[in-house]
Amino acid sequence: MNENKTRPTDAAVAEFLDAVAHPTRRADALALDALFRDVTGWQPKMWGPSIVGYGSYRYTYDSGRSGEMCATGFSPRKANLSIYIMPGYADFGDILAGLGKHRLGKSCLYINKLADIDTEVLRRLIRAGLDDLAARWPVAPG
């Protein structure tokens, strides 16, 4: 079986966030960090070189593939903010309808900047995603 390429690291989250080059993207990343800490109550860890993750879960699919991943998190990428809050099991269309300007991937939410969305709706979405994930796999704080 292939192992996940994205794993927790010992890299410092604060150093990663402070190194984000674009000032708006850096400010948004710092605001997202505060928001995720508040919603989850967890301290972040770096997952791979560019994902700020909160909590973790272990999974084993019917295929036998297993691994560990952050329960929720984000990455301040050059093109957009990638927010990992939807494990892909539930339809959050009712919440997303009030979010603002965004795009969806398989388990990712993409936004250009925080000013484009309602952060209170994002808080609800993070909580809903975590609750849905925890109904399927045990979620740990670290």
C-alpha positions as CSV (number, residue, x, y, z in Angstrom):
1,M,0.0,0.0,0.0
2,N,1.2,3.5,-0.7
3,E,1.6,5.7,2.3
4,N,0.2,9.2,2.5
5,K,2.6,11.9,1.4
6,T,1.0,14.4,3.7
7,R,2.1,13.7,7.3
8,P,2.6,15.7,10.4
9,T,5.9,17.4,10.7
10,D,7.8,19.3,13.5
11,A,7.9,22.5,11.4
12,A,6.8,25.6,13.3
13,V,3.3,26.8,12.3
14,A,4.1,30.4,13.3
15,E,7.2,30.5,11.1
16,F,5.3,29.0,8.1
17,L,2.5,31.6,8.5
18,D,5.0,34.5,9.0
19,A,6.8,33.4,5.7
20,V,3.7,33.8,3.5
21,A,4.9,36.3,1.0
22,H,1.7,38.2,0.0
23,P,0.6,40.5,2.8
24,T,-3.2,39.9,2.3
25,R,-2.7,36.1,2.1
26,R,-0.5,36.2,5.2
27,A,-3.1,38.3,7.1
28,D,-5.9,35.9,6.0
29,A,-3.8,32.9,7.1
30,L,-3.2,34.4,10.5
31,A,-6.9,35.1,10.8
32,L,-7.8,31.6,9.7
33,D,-5.4,30.2,12.3
34,A,-7.1,32.1,15.1
35,L,-10.5,31.1,13.7
36,F,-9.6,27.3,13.5
37,R,-8.1,27.4,17.0
38,D,-11.2,29.0,18.4
39,V,-13.6,26.6,16.7
40,T,-11.6,23.4,17.4
41,G,-9.9,24.3,20.6
42,W,-6.8,22.6,19.2
43,Q,-3.3,23.7,18.6
44,P,-2.2,23.5,15.0
45,K,0.5,21.3,13.4
46,M,2.1,21.4,10.0
47,W,1.1,18.6,7.8
48,G,3.6,18.3,5.0
49,P,5.2,21.5,3.9
50,S,2.1,23.6,3.5
51,I,-1.0,22.5,5.4
52,V,-1.8,23.9,8.8
53,G,-3.9,21.1,10.4
54,Y,-6.0,20.9,13.5
55,G,-6.7,17.5,15.1
56,S,-6.2,14.2,13.3
57,Y,-8.0,11.0,12.5
58,R,-7.0,7.5,11.4
59,Y,-9.0,5.8,8.7
60,T,-9.2,2.4,7.0
61,Y,-11.2,2.2,3.8
62,D,-13.0,-0.9,2.6
63,S,-10.2,-1.3,0.1
64,G,-7.8,-1.8,3.0
65,R,-6.0,1.5,2.5
66,S,-5.4,3.2,5.8
67,G,-3.7,6.3,7.1
68,E,-3.8,9.4,9.2
69,M,-4.7,12.9,8.2
70,C,-5.5,16.2,9.9
71,A,-9.1,16.5,10.8
72,T,-9.4,20.0,9.5
73,G,-7.1,22.8,8.4
74,F,-6.0,25.2,5.6
75,S,-3.2,26.1,3.3
76,P,-2.4,29.7,2.1
77,R,-1.5,28.8,-1.4
78,K,-0.5,31.4,-4.0
79,A,-3.7,31.0,-6.1
80,N,-6.1,30.9,-3.2
81,L,-6.8,29.8,0.4
82,S,-7.4,26.0,0.4
83,I,-9.6,25.1,3.4
84,Y,-9.9,21.4,4.3
85,I,-13.1,21.2,6.2
86,M,-15.4,18.8,4.3
87,P,-14.4,15.1,4.5
88,G,-16.6,14.5,1.5
89,Y,-19.3,12.4,3.2
90,A,-22.1,14.9,3.8
91,D,-23.7,17.6,1.7
92,F,-23.2,21.0,3.3
93,G,-25.1,22.9,0.5
94,D,-27.4,24.6,3.0
95,I,-24.4,26.1,4.9
96,L,-22.4,26.8,1.7
97,A,-25.3,28.8,0.3
98,G,-24.6,31.6,2.8
99,L,-20.8,31.5,2.7
100,G,-20.0,33.9,-0.2
101,K,-17.7,33.6,-3.1
102,H,-16.0,30.1,-3.1
103,R,-15.3,27.0,-5.2
104,L,-15.4,23.4,-4.2
105,G,-13.0,20.5,-4.7
106,K,-13.5,16.9,-3.6
107,S,-12.9,17.7,0.1
108,C,-11.6,21.3,-0.2
109,L,-13.1,24.7,-0.2
110,Y,-11.2,27.4,-2.2
111,I,-11.6,31.1,-1.5
112,N,-9.6,34.0,-2.9
113,K,-9.6,36.0,0.3
114,L,-11.5,36.1,3.6
115,A,-13.2,39.4,2.6
116,D,-15.1,37.4,0.0
117,I,-16.9,35.2,2.6
118,D,-18.9,35.3,5.8
119,T,-16.5,34.0,8.5
120,E,-19.4,33.2,10.8
121,V,-20.7,30.8,8.2
122,L,-17.2,29.4,7.8
123,R,-17.2,28.7,11.6
124,R,-20.4,26.7,11.2
125,L,-19.0,24.8,8.2
126,I,-15.8,23.9,10.1
127,R,-17.9,22.6,13.1
128,A,-20.3,20.7,10.8
129,G,-17.3,19.1,8.9
130,L,-15.7,18.0,12.1
131,D,-18.9,16.6,13.5
132,D,-19.5,14.7,10.3
133,L,-16.0,13.3,10.3
134,A,-16.2,12.3,14.0
135,A,-19.4,10.3,13.3
136,R,-17.3,8.2,10.9
137,W,-13.8,8.0,12.4
138,P,-12.3,8.8,15.8
139,V,-10.9,12.3,15.8
140,A,-8.1,13.3,18.2
141,P,-7.0,16.8,19.2
142,G,-3.4,16.3,18.0
